Amino acid sequence: MHVQQRALPSMPPVGRPESFYAKSAHEADCAGNVHAHEAAKVGQYITLALDEALPWEEKLKYFRHVLKRHCQPPPLPDEDVAAFYQQLADLVRQHAGQDALRITSRQDDLYAARLSMGQSRDLLEDEADDFFAKILGSGEQCPDWITAHDWAQLKLIRDQWI
């Protein structure tokens, strides 16, 4: 007896125009392909979150939303389906971490420049405390929107200033 393999979509591209994701999701809906629909939504929300004009709080809303709504497998998934949704979630966490590190590295450079120009370390520490609380939150546990590696990198940068 031959068992037909279900083809899962590849990981979605990031950085395409909004119309690309809308078309992909629509085509997936027409074909009844839930997994392709979710992949298109993941690509769309990551792309939206990576807009450099957005404040961090808005970016984080997109990352959390896509993890909660579009990276969850259906009930009782096969191994391959569960792995596919784990890959989608990993893709979100990878981009969220890279973006948080980009923002944090830029801020780290600004703090270093200000310190070298003679600004008070105490003032910078107060500002850094607020900045890193916004990016990392108040806990010491790695949140679900980021990889443990990126979390550790962010904490290293934070610990230089706080």
N, CA and C atoms as an extended XYZ file, in Angstrom:
486
Properties=species:S:1:pos:R:3:atomname:S:1:resname:S:1:resid:I:1 pbc="F F F"
N         0.840       -1.175        0.000 N   MET     1
C         0.000        0.000        0.000 CA  MET     1
C         0.888        1.242        0.000 C   MET     1
N         0.579        2.188       -0.842 N   HIS     2
C         1.359        3.417       -0.979 CA  HIS     2
C         0.674        4.535       -0.204 C   HIS     2
N         1.415        5.157        0.706 N   VAL     3
C         0.873        6.274        1.481 CA  VAL     3
C         1.313        7.566        0.805 C   VAL     3
N         0.362        8.419        0.489 N   GLN     4
C         0.686        9.683       -0.172 CA  GLN     4
C         1.265       10.668        0.839 C   GLN     4
N         2.388       11.247        0.496 N   GLN     5
C         3.022       12.241        1.348 CA  GLN     5
C         2.347       13.597        1.146 C   GLN     5
N         2.039       14.254        2.220 N   ARG     6
C         1.477       15.608        2.138 CA  ARG     6
C         2.646       16.572        2.009 C   ARG     6
N         2.550       17.449        1.050 N   ALA     7
C         3.615       18.426        0.834 CA  ALA     7
C         3.349       19.656        1.696 C   ALA     7
N         4.275       19.946        2.567 N   LEU     8
C         4.180       21.163        3.370 CA  LEU     8
C         4.925       22.277        2.633 C   LEU     8
N         4.466       23.502        2.776 N   PRO     9
C         5.140       24.604        2.074 CA  PRO     9
C         6.524       24.855        2.650 C   PRO     9
N         7.324       25.534        1.870 N   SER    10
C         8.636       25.938        2.364 CA  SER    10
C         8.455       27.139        3.293 C   SER    10
N         9.512       27.490        3.972 N   MET    11
C         9.449       28.655        4.850 CA  MET    11
C         9.205       29.891        3.987 C   MET    11
N         8.406       30.815        4.511 N   PRO    12
C         8.044       31.984        3.702 CA  PRO    12
C         9.206       32.955        3.556 C   PRO    12
N         9.248       33.635        2.426 N   PRO    13
C        10.246       34.691        2.282 CA  PRO    13
C         9.855       35.880        3.153 C   PRO    13
N        10.824       36.658        3.528 N   VAL    14
C        10.587       37.844        4.348 CA  VAL    14
C        11.036       39.057        3.547 C   VAL    14
N        10.271       40.144        3.656 N   GLY    15
C        10.665       41.387        3.008 CA  GLY    15
C         9.980       41.655        1.683 C   GLY    15
N         9.006       40.848        1.349 N   ARG    16
C         8.280       41.060        0.100 CA  ARG    16
C         7.170       42.088        0.313 C   ARG    16
N         6.598       42.630       -0.757 N   PRO    17
C         5.487       43.588       -0.619 CA  PRO    17
C         4.248       42.918       -0.010 C   PRO    17
N         3.443       43.719        0.623 N   GLU    18
C         2.210       43.241        1.264 CA  GLU    18
C         1.348       42.439        0.289 C   GLU    18
N         1.290       42.884       -0.966 N   SER    19
C         0.463       42.208       -1.969 CA  SER    19
C         0.922       40.766       -2.205 C   SER    19
N         2.209       40.497       -2.068 N   PHE    20
C         2.725       39.143       -2.238 CA  PHE    20
C         2.115       38.205       -1.208 C   PHE    20
N         2.091       38.648        0.047 N   TYR    21
C         1.553       37.812        1.120 CA  TYR    21
C         0.035       37.666        1.009 C   TYR    21
N        -0.643       38.744        0.632 N   ALA    22
C        -2.098       38.682        0.458 CA  ALA    22
C        -2.445       37.691       -0.647 C   ALA    22
N        -1.705       37.743       -1.743 N   LYS    23
C        -1.950       36.825       -2.858 CA  LYS    23
C        -1.646       35.389       -2.438 C   LYS    23
N        -0.549       35.187       -1.740 N   SER    24
C        -0.174       33.843       -1.284 CA  SER    24
C        -1.221       33.268       -0.335 C   SER    24
N        -1.688       34.075        0.604 N   ALA    25
C        -2.710       33.607        1.547 CA  ALA    25
C        -4.007       33.304        0.814 C   ALA    25
N        -4.383       34.148       -0.130 N   HIS    26
C        -5.617       33.933       -0.893 CA  HIS    26
C        -5.527       32.643       -1.717 C   HIS    26
N        -4.412       32.433       -2.385 N   GLU    27
C        -4.227       31.210       -3.167 CA  GLU    27
C        -4.276       29.977       -2.266 C   GLU    27
N        -3.672       30.071       -1.087 N   ALA    28
C        -3.701       28.953       -0.147 CA  ALA    28
C        -5.133       28.685        0.320 C   ALA    28
N        -5.888       29.749        0.595 N   ASP    29
C        -7.280       29.588        1.011 CA  ASP    29
C        -8.096       28.911       -0.084 C   ASP    29
N        -7.908       29.348       -1.321 N   CYS    30
C        -8.647       28.761       -2.453 CA  CYS    30
C        -8.317       27.282       -2.631 C   CYS    30
N        -7.080       26.919       -2.333 N   ALA    31
C        -6.656       25.531       -2.466 CA  ALA    31
C        -6.962       24.721       -1.205 C   ALA    31
N        -7.466       25.382       -0.173 N   GLY    32
C        -7.735       24.689        1.085 CA  GLY    32
C        -6.473       24.279        1.812 C   GLY    32
N        -5.392       25.004        1.599 N   ASN    33
C        -4.102       24.665        2.193 CA  ASN    33
C        -3.846       25.560        3.415 C   ASN    33
N        -4.248       25.065        4.565 N   VAL    34
C        -4.122       25.823        5.810 CA  VAL    34
C        -2.659       26.130        6.127 C   VAL    34
N        -1.786       25.171        5.872 N   HIS    35
C        -0.374       25.350        6.218 CA  HIS    35
C         0.271       26.445        5.361 C   HIS    35
N        -0.058       26.485        4.086 N   ALA    36
C         0.476       27.543        3.216 CA  ALA    36
C        -0.085       28.904        3.622 C   ALA    36
N        -1.349       28.931        4.041 N   HIS    37
C        -1.948       30.183        4.525 CA  HIS    37
C        -1.169       30.694        5.736 C   HIS    37
N        -0.923       29.814        6.695 N   GLU    38
C        -0.198       30.218        7.909 CA  GLU    38
C         1.222       30.660        7.571 C   GLU    38
N         1.875       29.980        6.641 N   ALA    39
C         3.227       30.384        6.240 CA  ALA    39
C         3.208       31.787        5.637 C   ALA    39
N         2.208       32.069        4.790 N   ALA    40
C         2.106       33.406        4.196 CA  ALA    40
C         1.908       34.466        5.275 C   ALA    40
N         1.083       34.163        6.270 N   LYS    41
C         0.842       35.118        7.354 CA  LYS    41
C         2.113       35.338        8.183 C   LYS    41
N         2.878       34.292        8.389 N   VAL    42
C         4.141       34.430        9.123 CA  VAL    42
C         5.080       35.366        8.365 C   VAL    42
N         5.229       35.151        7.079 N   GLY    43
C         6.078       36.039        6.277 CA  GLY    43
C         5.591       37.476        6.322 C   GLY    43
N         4.277       37.645        6.234 N   GLN    44
C         3.681       38.985        6.263 CA  GLN    44
C         3.959       39.688        7.587 C   GLN    44
N         3.699       39.018        8.701 N   TYR    45
C         3.859       39.676        9.995 CA  TYR    45
C         5.325       39.916       10.347 C   TYR    45
N         6.215       39.013        9.961 N   ILE    46
C         7.635       39.288       10.194 CA  ILE    46
C         8.039       40.531        9.411 C   ILE    46
N         7.611       40.590        8.152 N   THR    47
C         7.949       41.744        7.316 CA  THR    47
C         7.406       43.031        7.921 C   THR    47
N         6.176       42.998        8.391 N   LEU    48
C         5.600       44.193        9.023 CA  LEU    48
C         6.404       44.599       10.252 C   LEU    48
N         6.816       43.626       11.051 N   ALA    49
C         7.548       43.918       12.285 CA  ALA    49
C         8.938       44.489       12.018 C   ALA    49
N         9.515       44.165       10.885 N   LEU    50
C        10.873       44.617       10.598 CA  LEU    50
C        10.943       46.034       10.051 C   LEU    50
N         9.813       46.693        9.923 N   ASP    51
C         9.789       48.089        9.481 CA  ASP    51
C        10.566       48.931       10.496 C   ASP    51
N        11.636       49.562       10.039 N   GLU    52
C        12.503       50.319       10.953 CA  GLU    52
C        11.818       51.548       11.536 C   GLU    52
N        10.735       51.992       10.928 N   ALA    53
C        10.019       53.163       11.436 CA  ALA    53
C         9.143       52.824       12.641 C   ALA    53
N         8.877       51.550       12.854 N   LEU    54
C         8.011       51.157       13.974 CA  LEU    54
C         8.755       51.226       15.301 C   LEU    54
N         8.079       51.689       16.337 N   PRO    55
C         8.685       51.597       17.668 CA  PRO    55
C         8.727       50.133       18.118 C   PRO    55
N         9.626       49.832       19.046 N   TRP    56
C         9.814       48.458       19.494 CA  TRP    56
C         8.504       47.831       19.985 C   TRP    56
N         7.704       48.578       20.700 N   GLU    57
C         6.463       48.021       21.243 CA  GLU    57
C         5.559       47.488       20.129 C   GLU    57
N         5.502       48.176       19.002 N   GLU    58
C         4.684       47.725       17.875 CA  GLU    58
C         5.303       46.497       17.218 C   GLU    58
N         6.609       46.503       17.082 N   LYS    59
C         7.298       45.343       16.525 CA  LYS    59
C         6.997       44.098       17.365 C   LYS    59
N         7.111       44.269       18.672 N   LEU    60
C         6.895       43.148       19.579 CA  LEU    60
C         5.460       42.635       19.500 C   LEU    60
N         4.498       43.530       19.301 N   LYS    61
C         3.105       43.097       19.114 CA  LYS    61
C         2.983       42.194       17.899 C   LYS    61
N         3.617       42.566       16.804 N   TYR    62
C         3.586       41.727       15.597 CA  TYR    62
C         4.234       40.368       15.857 C   TYR    62
N         5.420       40.361       16.473 N   PHE    63
C         6.111       39.101       16.730 CA  PHE    63
C         5.277       38.189       17.640 C   PHE    63
N         4.733       38.744       18.687 N   ARG    64
C         3.919       37.928       19.596 CA  ARG    64
C         2.645       37.437       18.925 C   ARG    64
N         2.020       38.316       18.146 N   HIS    65
C         0.785       37.933       17.463 CA  HIS    65
C         1.035       36.755       16.525 C   HIS    65
N         2.057       36.850       15.707 N   VAL    66
C         2.298       35.793       14.723 CA  VAL    66
C         2.662       34.478       15.407 C   VAL    66
N         3.388       34.538       16.504 N   LEU    67
C         3.694       33.309       17.239 CA  LEU    67
C         2.432       32.670       17.802 C   LEU    67
N         1.558       33.488       18.341 N   LYS    68
C         0.344       32.980       18.979 CA  LYS    68
C        -0.696       32.503       17.966 C   LYS    68
N        -0.863       33.232       16.872 N   ARG    69
C        -1.965       32.961       15.952 CA  ARG    69
C        -1.592       32.146       14.713 C   ARG    69
N        -0.331       32.179       14.294 N   HIS    70
C         0.004       31.556       13.020 CA  HIS    70
C         1.129       30.516       13.100 C   HIS    70
N         1.673       30.304       14.279 N   CYS    71
C         2.742       29.306       14.438 CA  CYS    71
C         2.305       28.146       15.325 C   CYS    71
N         1.017       27.982       15.467 N   GLN    72
C         0.474       26.906       16.291 CA  GLN    72
C        -0.062       25.801       15.388 C   GLN    72
N         0.409       24.574       15.565 N   PRO    73
C        -0.093       23.489       14.724 CA  PRO    73
C        -1.549       23.172       15.064 C   PRO    73
N        -2.234       22.532       14.136 N   PRO    74
C        -3.600       22.107       14.442 CA  PRO    74
C        -3.580       21.043       15.542 C   PRO    74
N        -4.711       20.765       16.152 N   PRO    75
C        -4.751       19.723       17.195 CA  PRO    75
C        -4.278       18.366       16.650 C   PRO    75
N        -3.570       17.650       17.459 N   LEU    76
C        -3.068       16.313       17.140 CA  LEU    76
C        -2.308       16.255       15.797 C   LEU    76
N        -1.284       17.074       15.658 N   PRO    77
C        -0.551       17.099       14.377 CA  PRO    77
C         0.351       15.877       14.224 C   PRO    77
N         0.617       15.526       12.957 N   ASP    78
C         1.656       14.521       12.667 CA  ASP    78
C         2.991       15.144       13.058 C   ASP    78
N         4.011       14.291       13.059 N   GLU    79
C         5.354       14.782       13.376 CA  GLU    79
C         5.816       15.855       12.397 C   GLU    79
N         5.553       15.633       11.110 N   ASP    80
C         6.027       16.586       10.110 CA  ASP    80
C         5.291       17.920       10.211 C   ASP    80
N         4.026       17.891       10.537 N   VAL    81
C         3.255       19.125       10.689 CA  VAL    81
C         3.731       19.884       11.929 C   VAL    81
N         3.936       19.163       13.021 N   ALA    82
C         4.444       19.804       14.241 CA  ALA    82
C         5.811       20.432       13.979 C   ALA    82
N         6.655       19.731       13.240 N   ALA    83
C         7.989       20.261       12.929 CA  ALA    83
C         7.885       21.495       12.037 C   ALA    83
N         6.952       21.491       11.098 N   PHE    84
C         6.754       22.647       10.219 CA  PHE    84
C         6.393       23.888       11.034 C   PHE    84
N         5.458       23.738       11.965 N   TYR    85
C         5.051       24.889       12.780 CA  TYR    85
C         6.159       25.322       13.731 C   TYR    85
N         6.971       24.375       14.182 N   GLN    86
C         8.134       24.739       15.001 CA  GLN    86
C         9.129       25.548       14.174 C   GLN    86
N         9.299       25.181       12.900 N   GLN    87
C        10.188       25.943       12.015 CA  GLN    87
C         9.643       27.352       11.786 C   GLN    87
N         8.322       27.476       11.626 N   LEU    88
C         7.732       28.814       11.484 CA  LEU    88
C         8.024       29.653       12.723 C   LEU    88
N         7.819       29.075       13.900 N   ALA    89
C         8.066       29.797       15.151 CA  ALA    89
C         9.545       30.167       15.271 C   ALA    89
N        10.417       29.248       14.883 N   ASP    90
C        11.861       29.527       14.932 CA  ASP    90
C        12.224       30.681       14.001 C   ASP    90
N        11.579       30.737       12.840 N   LEU    91
C        11.823       31.827       11.893 CA  LEU    91
C        11.428       33.172       12.517 C   LEU    91
N        10.295       33.197       13.190 N   VAL    92
C         9.851       34.424       13.866 CA  VAL    92
C        10.862       34.812       14.940 C   VAL    92
N        11.252       33.867       15.770 N   ARG    93
C        12.189       34.154       16.864 CA  ARG    93
C        13.546       34.626       16.336 C   ARG    93
N        13.974       34.027       15.238 N   GLN    94
C        15.250       34.443       14.636 CA  GLN    94
C        15.182       35.907       14.214 C   GLN    94
N        14.122       36.292       13.518 N   HIS    95
C        14.004       37.678       13.058 CA  HIS    95
C        13.770       38.645       14.217 C   HIS    95
N        12.984       38.228       15.194 N   ALA    96
C        12.751       39.087       16.358 CA  ALA    96
C        14.059       39.336       17.104 C   ALA    96
N        14.840       38.292       17.278 N   GLY    97
C        16.114       38.436       17.964 CA  GLY    97
C        17.094       39.313       17.199 C   GLY    97
N        17.159       39.102       15.890 N   GLN    98
C        18.057       39.925       15.074 CA  GLN    98
C        17.662       41.395       15.139 C   GLN    98
N        16.359       41.657       15.102 N   ASP    99
C        15.912       43.041       15.149 CA  ASP    99
C        16.185       43.653       16.524 C   ASP    99
N        15.922       42.897       17.571 N   ALA   100
C        16.209       43.398       18.923 CA  ALA   100
C        17.702       43.653       19.092 C   ALA   100
N        18.533       42.775       18.564 N   LEU   101
C        19.982       42.978       18.646 CA  LEU   101
C        20.431       44.184       17.826 C   LEU   101
N        19.820       44.387       16.676 N   ARG   102
C        20.158       45.553       15.848 CA  ARG   102
C        19.843       46.841       16.601 C   ARG   102
N        18.651       46.911       17.166 N   ILE   103
C        18.223       48.107       17.908 CA  ILE   103
C        19.111       48.321       19.138 C   ILE   103
N        19.379       47.245       19.832 N   THR   104
C        20.170       47.321       21.059 CA  THR   104
C        21.629       47.674       20.769 C   THR   104
N        22.169       47.130       19.701 N   SER   105
C        23.553       47.448       19.334 CA  SER   105
C        23.702       48.917       18.969 C   SER   105
N        22.721       49.435       18.262 N   ARG   106
C        22.741       50.855       17.913 CA  ARG   106
C        22.709       51.703       19.191 C   ARG   106
N        21.854       51.341       20.135 N   GLN   107
C        21.755       52.085       21.388 CA  GLN   107
C        23.043       51.956       22.204 C   GLN   107
N        23.622       50.759       22.195 N   ASP   108
C        24.893       50.527       22.883 CA  ASP   108
C        25.976       51.463       22.329 C   ASP   108
N        26.028       51.598       21.000 N   ASP   109
C        26.992       52.501       20.369 CA  ASP   109
C        26.751       53.955       20.790 C   ASP   109
N        25.483       54.345       20.874 N   LEU   110
C        25.163       55.714       21.302 CA  LEU   110
C        25.585       55.959       22.745 C   LEU   110
N        25.323       55.002       23.614 N   TYR   111
C        25.739       55.154       25.008 CA  TYR   111
C        27.261       55.273       25.094 C   TYR   111
N        27.978       54.441       24.345 N   ALA   112
C        29.442       54.484       24.374 CA  ALA   112
C        29.961       55.827       23.866 C   ALA   112
N        29.361       56.332       22.803 N   ALA   113
C        29.785       57.625       22.258 CA  ALA   113
C        29.522       58.736       23.274 C   ALA   113
N        28.367       58.694       23.903 N   ARG   114
C        28.037       59.732       24.892 CA  ARG   114
C        28.968       59.655       26.096 C   ARG   114
N        29.312       58.445       26.513 N   LEU   115
C        30.231       58.276       27.629 CA  LEU   115
C        31.606       58.836       27.268 C   LEU   115
N        32.059       58.569       26.047 N   SER   116
C        33.380       59.067       25.624 CA  SER   116
C        33.392       60.589       25.478 C   SER   116
N        32.212       61.206       25.308 N   MET   117
C        32.132       62.670       25.219 CA  MET   117
C        32.005       63.302       26.609 C   MET   117
N        32.032       62.457       27.650 N   GLY   118
C        32.045       62.983       29.002 CA  GLY   118
C        30.709       62.989       29.725 C   GLY   118
N        29.682       62.395       29.149 N   GLN   119
C        28.402       62.358       29.858 CA  GLN   119
C        28.505       61.439       31.071 C   GLN   119
N        27.688       61.724       32.035 N   SER   120
C        27.701       60.994       33.296 CA  SER   120
C        27.273       59.540       33.108 C   SER   120
N        28.069       58.645       33.672 N   ARG   121
C        27.729       57.203       33.633 CA  ARG   121
C        26.402       56.964       34.351 C   ARG   121
N        26.158       57.677       35.436 N   ASP   122
C        24.904       57.507       36.181 CA  ASP   122
C        23.690       57.866       35.321 C   ASP   122
N        23.796       58.946       34.563 N   LEU   123
C        22.703       59.343       33.666 CA  LEU   123
C        22.468       58.266       32.611 C   LEU   123
N        23.563       57.770       32.032 N   LEU   124
C        23.446       56.733       31.013 CA  LEU   124
C        22.855       55.453       31.594 C   LEU   124
N        23.233       55.118       32.805 N   GLU   125
C        22.681       53.921       33.444 CA  GLU   125
C        21.179       54.053       33.644 C   GLU   125
N        20.727       55.231       34.051 N   ASP   126
C        19.284       55.447       34.228 CA  ASP   126
C        18.544       55.305       32.909 C   ASP   126
N        19.098       55.896       31.856 N   GLU   127
C        18.477       55.778       30.533 CA  GLU   127
C        18.504       54.334       30.044 C   GLU   127
N        19.629       53.665       30.259 N   ALA   128
C        19.772       52.281       29.821 CA  ALA   128
C        18.796       51.367       30.552 C   ALA   128
N        18.578       51.651       31.812 N   ASP   129
C        17.628       50.852       32.583 CA  ASP   129
C        16.240       50.903       31.933 C   ASP   129
N        15.810       52.087       31.561 N   ASP   130
C        14.506       52.240       30.897 CA  ASP   130
C        14.509       51.588       29.516 C   ASP   130
N        15.573       51.821       28.754 N   PHE   131
C        15.653       51.270       27.403 CA  PHE   131
C        15.612       49.744       27.420 C   PHE   131
N        16.439       49.133       28.255 N   PHE   132
C        16.505       47.670       28.267 CA  PHE   132
C        15.257       47.041       28.864 C   PHE   132
N        14.592       47.723       29.769 N   ALA   133
C        13.319       47.210       30.280 CA  ALA   133
C        12.285       47.170       29.154 C   ALA   133
N        12.336       48.158       28.273 N   LYS   134
C        11.408       48.195       27.141 CA  LYS   134
C        11.685       47.045       26.177 C   LYS   134
N        12.945       46.772       25.911 N   ILE   135
C        13.310       45.715       24.959 CA  ILE   135
C        13.176       44.326       25.588 C   ILE   135
N        13.730       44.148       26.769 N   LEU   136
C        13.827       42.823       27.375 CA  LEU   136
C        12.718       42.504       28.373 C   LEU   136
N        12.001       43.511       28.797 N   GLY   137
C        11.027       43.276       29.859 CA  GLY   137
C        11.723       43.286       31.201 C   GLY   137
N        11.009       42.912       32.219 N   SER   138
C        11.566       43.007       33.563 CA  SER   138
C        12.078       41.682       34.109 C   SER   138
N        11.743       40.586       33.469 N   GLY   139
C        12.147       39.285       33.981 CA  GLY   139
C        13.529       38.869       33.532 C   GLY   139
N        14.022       37.839       34.140 N   GLU   140
C        15.318       37.284       33.767 CA  GLU   140
C        15.158       35.995       32.967 C   GLU   140
N        13.921       35.601       32.710 N   GLN   141
C        13.653       34.421       31.891 CA  GLN   141
C        13.567       34.815       30.427 C   GLN   141
N        14.054       33.965       29.563 N   CYS   142
C        13.991       34.211       28.126 CA  CYS   142
C        12.527       34.154       27.686 C   CYS   142
N        12.015       35.244       27.094 N   PRO   143
C        10.628       35.223       26.629 CA  PRO   143
C        10.485       34.332       25.389 C   PRO   143
N         9.265       33.985       25.051 N   ASP   144
C         9.032       33.037       23.956 CA  ASP   144
C         9.219       33.644       22.573 C   ASP   144
N         9.412       34.939       22.466 N   TRP   145
C         9.530       35.577       21.157 CA  TRP   145
C        10.963       35.638       20.641 C   TRP   145
N        11.916       35.074       21.375 N   ILE   146
C        13.329       35.200       21.015 CA  ILE   146
C        14.063       33.897       21.328 C   ILE   146
N        15.168       33.668       20.645 N   THR   147
C        15.975       32.482       20.929 CA  THR   147
C        16.794       32.713       22.203 C   THR   147
N        17.180       31.628       22.836 N   ALA   148
C        17.991       31.728       24.054 CA  ALA   148
C        19.347       32.377       23.750 C   ALA   148
N        19.904       32.098       22.590 N   HIS   149
C        21.197       32.686       22.216 CA  HIS   149
C        21.100       34.204       22.088 C   HIS   149
N        20.072       34.678       21.368 N   ASP   150
C        19.906       36.128       21.211 CA  ASP   150
C        19.584       36.790       22.543 C   ASP   150
N        18.810       36.116       23.370 N   TRP   151
C        18.488       36.614       24.708 CA  TRP   151
C        19.782       36.811       25.516 C   TRP   151
N        20.665       35.833       25.456 N   ALA   152
C        21.932       35.933       26.190 CA  ALA   152
C        22.771       37.104       25.664 C   ALA   152
N        22.782       37.298       24.344 N   GLN   153
C        23.524       38.414       23.757 CA  GLN   153
C        22.959       39.756       24.222 C   GLN   153
N        21.644       39.862       24.240 N   LEU   154
C        21.004       41.106       24.691 CA  LEU   154
C        21.324       41.391       26.152 C   LEU   154
N        21.322       40.351       26.964 N   LYS   155
C        21.643       40.551       28.379 CA  LYS   155
C        23.094       40.977       28.574 C   LYS   155
N        24.001       40.465       27.742 N   LEU   156
C        25.405       40.896       27.834 CA  LEU   156
C        25.539       42.383       27.539 C   LEU   156
N        24.844       42.831       26.507 N   ILE   157
C        24.888       44.258       26.167 CA  ILE   157
C        24.268       45.074       27.303 C   ILE   157
N        23.116       44.623       27.791 N   ARG   158
C        22.444       45.323       28.883 CA  ARG   158
C        23.367       45.438       30.110 C   ARG   158
N        24.007       44.345       30.457 N   ASP   159
C        24.796       44.315       31.676 CA  ASP   159
C        26.006       45.246       31.636 C   ASP   159
N        26.398       45.727       30.460 N   GLN   160
C        27.466       46.704       30.362 CA  GLN   160
C        27.012       48.071       30.877 C   GLN   160
N        25.687       48.291       30.832 N   TRP   161
C        25.167       49.624       31.144 CA  TRP   161
C        24.348       49.687       32.414 C   TRP   161
N        23.926       48.576       32.915 N   ILE   162
C        23.077       48.602       34.117 CA  ILE   162
C        23.822       47.972       35.278 C   ILE   162
